[in-house]
């Protein structure tokens, strides 16, 4: 019974952490139901993303610092999109005024949503790290990002870099709080799990026409399972950007959506 309660609490916490991402996907879904309008759907999604960011800040989904971090994720993601669209990895076939090199500006919001999830998880689940190697992890995150851009012209090094990331994060534990209990999991496992759910979200987004892979131009089909690996590696970039650093397993005070902090008694449990 305790396990079920913990699972329910964990699910609720994850839902809160995904607030921005769920609202963004919801907007994409709603946009497919709109009648023909004088404004392109991509431009409407850009306006929706900006509005969602502002409303989320007013509702306390993110602090000022977290909004800045999420904005940086947006810019970094947009740069990533420009290169990928240029080489034909995927495309945005619908018209739109707010486009940069064929990429609608709303495209960066999908990366911003990942940044929002990591920031909110850090705060709402009171994350802390043990055995973390911040400099080595950050260096590998930069190399992975660069490799995903450069492998179209030079050899793809994702697998050697993945092996190095696994080695660097070996012994690194993420500690998190559910209710009154502390739990932990390996950092590499958390990257793998987040990568899986990002792959699921990508399937949903492409089904809704957020962007299109070459093999989806004649009709939607599931995104290649290999993208799971790509997301599991790329999440390391977001993890570093969101300002995480080596910490002790001592849980900080509980933080609400609006940043109020209250004390909580905890029990450390390995899971």
HELIX and SHEET records of a PDB file:
HELIX    1   1 UNK A    2  UNK A   17  1                                  16    
HELIX    2   2 UNK A   19  UNK A   31  1                                  13    
HELIX    3   3 UNK A   41  UNK A   58  1                                  18    
HELIX    4   4 UNK A   64  UNK A   87  1                                  24    
HELIX    5   5 UNK A  105  UNK A  107  5                                   3    
HELIX    6   6 UNK A  108  UNK A  124  1                                  17    
HELIX    7   7 UNK A  134  UNK A  150  1                                  17    
HELIX    8   8 UNK A  158  UNK A  169  1                                  12    
HELIX    9   9 UNK A  187  UNK A  207  1                                  21    
HELIX   10  10 UNK A  214  UNK A  216  5                                   3    
HELIX   11  11 UNK A  226  UNK A  241  1                                  16    
SHEET    1   A 2 UNK A  90  UNK A  91  0                                        
SHEET    2   A 2 UNK A 212  UNK A 213 -1                                        
SHEET    1   B 2 UNK A  99  UNK A 100  0                                        
SHEET    2   B 2 UNK A 103  UNK A 104 -1                                        
SHEET    1   C 4 UNK A 128  UNK A 130  0                                        
SHEET    2   C 4 UNK A 173  UNK A 178 -1                                        
SHEET    3   C 4 UNK A 181  UNK A 186 -1                                        
SHEET    4   C 4 UNK A 267  UNK A 268  1                                        
SHEET    1   D 2 UNK A 254  UNK A 255  0                                        
SHEET    2   D 2 UNK A 261  UNK A 262 -1                                        
END                                                                             
